[in-house]
Amino acid sequence: MTNEVDAKTARERAKAIAEQRRAERRNRKRKCVVCGVEESDKTPLTAHPEGIGPACKDEVSCQNRRAAAARP
């Protein structure tokens, strides 16, 4: 009987951990791989043409932000 109870509590604990991880993934902000800005309504992200991750939809403003960040 105790083995069944232990197995049941282990499954419930695993389900709770998995749900917590899913929630964290949903709430995590994505960042542009080129300039590093976080995704928002003003800066929506799309797939990068070279497939390296999410990138800004507007390439010109993305390059401007990257250049501004590189300046000391």
BAFI-120929 format. One record per residue: x, y, z of N, C-alpha, C in turn. Coordinates in steps of 0.05 Angstrom, whole numbers, plus 5000, padded with zeros to 4 digits. Layout:
XYZXYZXYZ
...
//
This chain:
501649765000500050005000501750255000
503950255015505650495016507050554990
507650344975508850384948506950524930
504350454931502350584914502050874922
502050934948501851204957504251364949
506651254952509151384944509151444914
508251254898508251284869506251504862
503951504875501851714869502951994876
504152024899505152284907507452374888
509052184879511252244861510152344834
508052214824506752304799505552574802
504152624824502952884829505053104831
507253044844509453234846510653294818
511053084802512153124775510253294758
507653244761505653404746505753694754
506053744780506154024790508654164780
510954024780513454144770513154204740
512054014725511654054696509854294690
507754324705505954544701507254814708
508854814729510355054736512255134714
513654944703515555004681514155104656
511754984650510255084627509355374631
508455434656507655714662509955904660
512355834669514656004667515356054638
515155844621515855874593513856064579
511356044586509256224574509756514581
510656564606510956834615513656954609
515556804599518256904593518157084569
519557304570519757494548521857394528
521157414503523057344482524757584476
527257544468529057764461530057724433
530557954419531557944392534457844393
535157674375537957564374539957764363
538957974349540758164336541358394355
539158524366539558764382539058724412
537658504419537258444447534758564460
533158704445530758834456528658624462
527058664483524958474490522558524473
521058304468518658324452516458484466
515158654451512858814461511058884438
508959044444507159124422508559314403
510459474413511959654396514059514379
515159304390517259154376516558854374
514758794355514058504352516358354340
516658104348518857944338517757734318
519457674298518757464279521157284277
520957084260523256894256525457034240
527856994248530157104234530456954207
531157104186531356964159533456744159
535556764175537556554175536956334195
534656354209533856144228535356134254
536456364263538056354287536356434312
533856494308532056554331530256784325
528856894345527057114340528557374334
527557534316528757794309526558004306
527358254307525458474304524158464276
521658544275520258554250521358774232
521959004243523059224228526059214230
527359144208530259104207531759364211
530759584200532259834202532459924231
530259924246530360014274531959814291
531959564283533559364298536559424294
537359484270540159544265540959804279
539060004280539660254294540060204324
538360044336538659984364541259834369
542059654351544559504355546959694353
546859884334549060074331549260264355
546860344365546860514389547960374413
547460124416548459964439551459924437
552459914412555359864409557060114414
555760354412557260594417557760634447
560160724455560760754484559561004495
//
